[in-house]
Amino acid sequence: MRLDKWLKLSRLIKRRTVANEACDAGKVTVGGRAVKASYDVKPGDVLSLTFGERTTTVKVLSVQEIVGKADAAGMYEEVR
C-alpha cells in the first residue's frame, strides 16, 4: 500500500493530499531516510513524521485496505 494512503487510513494525517505533501516536503522518513508518497509500506517499517517542532515515531503493525475508525489505531504503535 502507498505511504500516503496508509497515513490517511491510519488517521495519522487527516487527508491523503496532506499526506502526499508531507512526503514531498521530506517530513516523513522510513528507517531514517526521506521517502516519497509512493513508498510501499510493509509491516515492521518504522516511520517518523515531523510536524513543526513535534516528531512522532510509529511502527507499522498492519496494512489493510478497509479500516474502521475504531480499528485505525491498531495499524501502528508509537515508538519512544
PEHU-V772654 format. One record per residue. N is the residue number from 0. RES is the residue in three letters. PHI is phi in radians with two decimals (NA if undefined). PSI is psi in whole degrees, -180 to 180 (none if undefined). Layout:
# PEHU-V772654
n=N res=RES phi=PHI psi=PSI
n=N res=RES phi=PHI psi=PSI
This chain:
# PEHU-V772654
n=0 res=MET phi=NA psi=143
n=1 res=ARG phi=-1.13 psi=148
n=2 res=LEU phi=-1.06 psi=-46
n=3 res=ASP phi=-1.10 psi=-37
n=4 res=LYS phi=-1.20 psi=-41
n=5 res=TRP phi=-1.12 psi=-42
n=6 res=LEU phi=-1.07 psi=-38
n=7 res=LYS phi=-1.23 psi=-47
n=8 res=LEU phi=-1.13 psi=-34
n=9 res=SER phi=-1.39 psi=-9
n=10 res=ARG phi=1.14 psi=25
n=11 res=LEU phi=-1.31 psi=-33
n=12 res=ILE phi=-2.23 psi=137
n=13 res=LYS phi=-1.20 psi=-40
n=14 res=ARG phi=-2.19 psi=149
n=15 res=ARG phi=-1.16 psi=-36
n=16 res=THR phi=-1.15 psi=-36
n=17 res=VAL phi=-1.18 psi=-39
n=18 res=ALA phi=-1.11 psi=-41
n=19 res=ASN phi=-1.09 psi=-44
n=20 res=GLU phi=-1.15 psi=-38
n=21 res=ALA phi=-1.11 psi=-40
n=22 res=CYS phi=-1.15 psi=-44
n=23 res=ASP phi=-1.11 psi=-32
n=24 res=ALA phi=-1.46 psi=-1
n=25 res=GLY phi=1.38 psi=21
n=26 res=LYS phi=-1.56 psi=-4
n=27 res=VAL phi=-2.11 psi=126
n=28 res=THR phi=-2.17 psi=151
n=29 res=VAL phi=-2.17 psi=117
n=30 res=GLY phi=1.10 psi=28
n=31 res=GLY phi=1.59 psi=-1
n=32 res=ARG phi=-2.14 psi=142
n=33 res=ALA phi=-1.17 psi=140
n=34 res=VAL phi=-2.24 psi=161
n=35 res=LYS phi=-1.48 psi=167
n=36 res=ALA phi=-1.11 psi=-23
n=37 res=SER phi=-1.46 psi=1
n=38 res=TYR phi=-0.98 psi=138
n=39 res=ASP phi=-1.52 psi=108
n=40 res=VAL phi=-1.31 psi=136
n=41 res=LYS phi=-2.25 psi=150
n=42 res=PRO phi=-1.00 psi=137
n=43 res=GLY phi=1.78 psi=-16
n=44 res=ASP phi=-1.13 psi=144
n=45 res=VAL phi=-1.93 psi=116
n=46 res=LEU phi=-1.82 psi=141
n=47 res=SER phi=-2.11 psi=126
n=48 res=LEU phi=-2.01 psi=129
n=49 res=THR phi=-1.91 psi=122
n=50 res=PHE phi=-2.17 psi=101
n=51 res=GLY phi=1.09 psi=-120
n=52 res=GLU phi=-1.50 psi=-16
n=53 res=ARG phi=-1.67 psi=135
n=54 res=THR phi=-2.09 psi=129
n=55 res=THR phi=-1.97 psi=129
n=56 res=THR phi=-2.01 psi=127
n=57 res=VAL phi=-2.31 psi=153
n=58 res=LYS phi=-1.90 psi=130
n=59 res=VAL phi=-1.28 psi=124
n=60 res=LEU phi=-1.75 psi=-37
n=61 res=SER phi=-2.60 psi=157
n=62 res=VAL phi=-2.20 psi=110
n=63 res=GLN phi=-2.23 psi=144
n=64 res=GLU phi=-1.30 psi=-37
n=65 res=ILE phi=-2.14 psi=121
n=66 res=VAL phi=-2.37 psi=133
n=67 res=GLY phi=-1.43 psi=164
n=68 res=LYS phi=-1.01 psi=-41
n=69 res=ALA phi=-1.21 psi=-27
n=70 res=ASP phi=-1.64 psi=-6
n=71 res=ALA phi=-1.08 psi=-39
n=72 res=ALA phi=-1.19 psi=-18
n=73 res=GLY phi=-1.38 psi=-5
n=74 res=MET phi=-1.39 psi=-13
n=75 res=TYR phi=-2.64 psi=166
n=76 res=GLU phi=-2.33 psi=141
n=77 res=GLU phi=-1.29 psi=139
n=78 res=VAL phi=-1.98 psi=132
n=79 res=ARG phi=-1.65 psi=none
